[in-house]
Amino acid sequence: MKKSSENCSKNGIALYCSRSNSIAEESYRAAEAILPRVCEATGAKANGIVQNDNYTGQNWATVPCIMVECGFLSNPDEDRLLNDADYQWKLAAGLTNGIIDYINAREQGTGNREQGTGNRE
């Protein structure tokens, strides 16, 4: 089995957040708001939200924290896109709009889950 770094057909965007620390649920809510906006802005495939406790920076975070995998340099098409200034602006716009959506949902006391659950803490 090839590692993803050796798989030139792997593509898309994924977000990573903690599974069990004190801000895991809020980080997941942020990721739920951000992922669709980044994919909408770029046209990239959504590879989902991955929750794990493998990233030290996220494990010790005290505010919502996510890591964005913007694509795969091993994929020639994504490598070109990731090095293109217009695509970088699309990524930035999608991230910005997702963050704004997340903040607005918090201020309104609603979450981002499909049923609209999740209250502000």
N, C-alpha and C positions, 0 to 999 in steps of 0.2 A: 504494500500500500504506500502510495506517495504521500509525503508530507505536503501540507498546503503550500509551502514555499517552493515545492517542485512541481506543483500542479498548475499549469498555465491556463487551465479552463476555469479555475475558481474565480468567482466574482461576487460583487455586492458589498453591502454595508451592514455591519453588525455593531451593536452597542453592548458594552460590558459593565456590569455593576455588581456590587457586593450582594451576597446572599443572606448574610446573617448579622451584620453589624447594626448598630443603633439607627443608622440612616438608610438601611437597605430598602425598606418599603418606599421611602421618599425618593431615593435614587431611581428605583424602578419606575415610579410615576413620571419622573423627569425623562427617562429613556422612552417611555410610552409616548410622550409628547414630541420628542425630538426625532425619533426614527422615521415616522411617516413624512415629516416635513423635509428631512434631508433627502429621502428617496423621491419625494414629489419634485423637489428642486432640481435633482440631478438625473432622474430617470433610472437610477440604479436599483437593483434588486435588494429587497429587505431580507437580510439573513437572520433577523430576529434579535432578541435581547437575551444575553447570556448572563446568568447569575452564578457567580462563584466567589470563593474567598482566596483566590490565587494571587491577587495583586495587592501588595503591601500598601501602596498609596491609597487605595480605596478602603482597605481594612481599617486604617487609622483616621479616615476622613470624619469630620464632624458636621459637614454640610453635604447635601446631595452631590454625588460624585459619579460620573460615568466616563468610560473610555470609548472613543469612537474609532472603529476600524473603517476607514474611508474607502478601502479597496485593496487590491492585491497587486504589488509591483511585479509579481511573477506572471501576471496576465498582461501580455503586450498591449492590449486595448486599454486596460485600466491604467497601466503604467503611463501611457501617453496622456490619458485624461488627467491623471493626478499631477502631471507636470504642465498642464495647460492652465494659464491664468484665468480664463473664463470659467473653466470647470471648478477651479479653486474658489472663485467668487460664488458659484452656485452652491458649493458645499457650505461656505460661510453663511450664505443667505438662509439655507435650510436649517442650519444649526441655530442661527439667530431667531428665526421664526418659531422653531420648536421650543427654544428657551422662553420666548415671549408667551407662547401658548401655555407652557408649564406655569409660569409666574401668574398669568391671568387666572388659570384654574385654581391655583392656591389662594389668590386674593378673593375669588368667588366662593371658596370653601368647597370646591368640587374636585374630584380626582379625574384621571384621564381614562380610566377603565371603561369598557363598553357600556356597562350599566350605570356609569356616572357615579360610582361609589368612591369613597375615600374622602375623609374630611381633613380639614386643615388642623395641624397640631398646635 
